[in-house]
Amino acid sequence: MANGNTYMTDAKGNKTLLSFDGLFKIQVAVADRFDFGPELQVAKGILDECMNEWSADGPPELQAIITNAFNTDKEGQINRAEIFKLLRLDIEDERWQRAMRAIRDAIRVIGQATYVRCYQRPAPDARWQHITIDLAKA
């Protein structure tokens, strides 16, 4: 599997392996695991200030955007997906920009996780179908 058609890799360590006939594929994905440092609380303070001012005469749903991102889940973790959604918002307010810088500064990579996914297809031009492999039952 060393030729260009059956093995691909990238700088992060992600790999895709294809069978010679092109009917089976294994993907190895490497994802960063991360946490947030104390700068996140600085960002929350700035965002609370923005939201209090912006939503003074507005609906409570506006405040819910920030509250939802910083609320903790049942394990006491903040909602990472919602935090990253905030980073994608294009708001030009200087305070908002400072808060987004504080969030970016708070991101700490604490390790990596590796995921293996297997796929098959009945013909080379067919769509890939995920193969579930339950190692817990083995």
C-alpha positions, -999 to +999 in steps of 0.1 A: +000+000+000+028+024-006+019+038-039+002+073-042-033+058-049-036+036-018-019+056+010-022+093+019-010+112+050-008+148+061+014+168+084-008+162+115-006+125+112-040+118+096-038+088+072-061+072+046-054+037+035-072+022+005-073-015-005-058-023-039-092-028-055-105+005-040-134-012-021-121-007+015-108+024+032-094+029+067-090+065+079-068+073+109-077+108+122-056+126+148-075+154+167-061+178+193-076+176+228-077+210+245-088+229+275-091+266+283-069+287+306-078+316+329-081+340+299-115+325+293-129+342+324-115+375+311-134+369+279-166+361+297-164+393+317-160+414+285-188+395+267-211+399+297-204+437+295-212+437+258-244+417+262-257+437+291-253+469+270-266+454+237-296+436+252-307+464+276-338+470+254-337+437+235-351+402+240-336+379+266-327+355+238-298+377+229-282+373+263-288+335+260-262+333+232-233+341+256-249+324+286-253+291+266-216+291+256-203+296+291-228+274+310-213+242+323-226+208+313-233+179+337-195+172+339-187+208+348-172+215+314-181+246+294-197+241+260-167+241+237-187+239+205-206+271+215-173+288+225-160+281+190-192+294+174-186+327+192-152+329+175-168+326+141-192+355+146-181+386+127-187+414+152-166+445+148-171+460+183-136+465+199-147+449+231-159+418+213-126+416+194-107+418+227-129+390+241-122+368+210-085+374+215-088+363+251-106+331+241-079+323+215-053+329+241-071+306+266-070+276+242-045+250+255-037+218+236-034+191+262-030+161+241-042+142+211-068+116+204-066+091+175-097+078+158-099+049+133-128+047+109-134+019+084-155+021+052-165-002+024-183+000-009-196-026-034-179-010-065-152+016-070-177+043-081-202+036-053-206+057-021-186+047+010-205+029+038-192+031+073-183-002+090-190-003+127-164-021+147-173-026+183-141-035+202-159-034+235-177-066+226-146-084+215 
